[in-house]
């Protein structure tokens, strides 16, 4: 068991299940803490949990088919506005919040609940640290990487908040042990740097294999991650200045 020193650097991984697209339509929040131990190694702790939340509306069959949470299970649960800050602003030191494809969680975990705590996106970070992997979803990273210490049963069922946060925390731990917290925070503010072209006639090719004229077209793509990745390669070639864009909701083929 990892003993938590409340003054130690800590990142709390968050995962949400939702019952609608409204900013308060959360039906479950799960969390898992990752801390820096006395040996300067990041570790997954025993601090984890989940709380059911009343999304304030009936959930559609399509939604329930993802997480299998029923309306009757959340009917007497607290509303998001009542519970969010208790998880997102826990007692003690908190250096960052984290999630896989964090833009989704940030739609619901607004600054009024987080106190402005910065976010790490483990998806964007994985693209940078493990670019040779073929896929980057939370569960694909789980089985491609098989992180040490991940208890298979605690990470199930998938698409429930605590198990998904637990799996993400193992990716975060390994990312933090390979690079710095500050670097992950910096990458997370930028669009995703895709290691390969995700679609079209050059699908699967590394950006360094793409003709400059094709890159110029991709640098104007509607997808911000494709634009950013093409612009980064053009900048590497000295063709143009890299343009870093603000963070809208993430959409990508990876």
N, C-alpha and C positions, 0 to 999 in steps of 0.2 A: 504494500500500500504506500502511495506517495503522500507524505504529510504536507499539508498546505500551510505555508508561512504567508500570512495575510499581506506581508510587505514584499513578497517575491513577485517578479514580473509574471503577469498572467494574461492569457487570452481566453475569452469565452467563445466557444463555437456555438452558433445558433442555427436551428433548422425550424422552419415553419410548415405547417399544413394549413391550407386555407379552404374556406367554404364559399368563396366568391371573389370578385375582382375589386371590391371596395377596400379602401385603405384600412378598415377595421375588421374585415371579414376573415380573421384568423380563427381556426378551430383547434389548433394545438401548437404549442411552442416547446421545443426540446433544447437542452443545452449540455455541453461537456467542456470542462475546463482543461487547459494545457498550461503548465507552469514551468518556470526555470528552476531547477533544483540546485542544491549546494555544490554540485559538481559542474555547474554551468552547462547542463544538458536539459533540453526541453522534454517534459514527460506528460503523458496523459494521466490525470488524477482520477480519484474516485468520485469527484464532484460532478454529478450528472443528474438529469431528471427531465420530467415532462409535465406539463399542465394542460388539461383540456380547456378550451376557451369557447364561449358562446359566440358564434360568428354574426349573430343578430339577424339571421335570415335562414330559411330552409336551404339545405344543400341539394344540388342537382344529382341525379344518378351518375352522371359523368364524373362529378367531383368525388362522390363516395366510392366510385370504382377504383380511384387512385389510392386513397388512404384507408378506406373501409371504416371511417368514423361515421356513426349514425347520428341523426338529429336528436334522438332521445338521449344519447350519451352526453351531449353538450347542452341540453336544455336548461339545466340548473348550474352550469359552469359560469365563472365570472366573465365579464366582457373584456375585450382586448385593452381598452383604456384603463381598466381597473387593475390588470395584472401585468402589463408589459414592462413597466419600469422596475418591478420587483425582480425580474429575471435579467433585464438588460443593464441594470445599475446595481449589481450586488455589493454587499459590504466588502471593504478591503480594496486593495490595489487592482486596477483593471487597465491594462495597456492598450487593448484593442478588442473588438468583436470580430468574428470571422464566420464565413459561410461559403459553401460551394456555389458559385455564381451569386455572389453576395448582392448584386443589384436587385434580385428578387426580394430577399429579406429586407433590404433597405427601403423598399416601397412601403412596408408595414412598420418597420422599426425606425421610426422617424426620430429626428434629434430631440424632440420633446420627451421621448421615452429613453433615449440613450445618453442624454446629456452631451451629445457631440463627440462621443467616443469614436475614434477612427476605425475603419473596417479593413480587413484582409479578405481578398477573394482567393480561395484556394484553387479555383479553376484557372484564373489568370496566372497565378504563381506556378501551378503545375506545368502550364505551357512553357514557361521560362526554364524551369529547373529540370524537367524530364521531357524535352522536346521530341525524343526518339520514340516515345510511346505512341501506339496507334490511336488510342481513344482517351478522352479526358473527362468522361462523366464520373460522378462520385463512385458509383458501383463498379464501373470498369476499372478505375484506378485501384479499387479494393482488390480485385482479382488479378489484375495485371501485376500489381506490386506485392500483394500479400504482406502488408505491413506487420512487422514484429509486434507481438503482444496483443494483437486484435483478437478478442474472443468472439468467435463466429456467432454464437447465440445472442450475445449482447447487441450485435449489429443487425438483428432481425426483429420484426419484419422490416424490409425495405419500405420506404415511403411512409414511415412513421417518424415523428420528430426526434425522439431521443436516439433510436438506433442510427438514423442518418447522421445526426450530430456526432455520435460516437465514432462512426466510420470517418467522417470528415476530420475529426480531431487527430486521428492517426496520420492522415496525410499532412495536416498542419504541423504536427510534431516533427515529422521527417523533413518538411520544408524548412522549418526554423532551425533544425540541426545542420542544414546544408547552407543556409544563407541567413542574413540578419532580419530581425523584425522590421527594421527601418526599410530594408530593400523590398520586403513583401508589401509594406504599406505603399511604397512608391509605385511599384508595379500595379497595385490594385487601383490606383487612381487613374491609370491609363487604360485604353481599350486593350482587348486581348491580342497578344502577339502570336498569331497562329503559326505553327511550324511548317505548315504545308497549305497549298491552295485547296480550299474545301469543296469546290464545285467547278463545273464547266470543263472544257476540253483539256485543261492542265491540272485537273483534280489529282491530288496526291503528290504533286511535285513540290520540292522545296522552292522557296522564293528565289533562291540564287540561280535556279535553272530557267527562270521565266524571262523572255525577251523584254527589253526595256519598254518597247511600245505597248506590249500587253500589260506590263506593270502600270504604265501611265493610265490605262483604262481602268484597271482594278483600283487604283488610288482614288477613283471617283465613284466607287461602288456604293450602293445604298447601305450595305452592312458596314457598321463602323469598325468592326474587327478586321474585315478584309481591307478596308481603306487604310487603316493604321499599319497593317502588316505590309501592304504594298508600298506605302510611303516610307516605311522604315528601310526596306530594301533599296528603294530609290535613293534615299539619303545615304545609305552605305556606299552606293556607287557614285555618290557626288552629283546625282542628277537634280536633286531639289532638296529644299529644307523640309525636314520632317514636321508634320503638323499633328499636334496632340490635341484631341478633341475632348470636350466635356463628356461625362458619363451618362448616357441615357440607358433605359432598360436593355439588357444584353440579349442579342439574338445571334446565333451562330450555328454552323453545321457541326461543330465539335462538341 
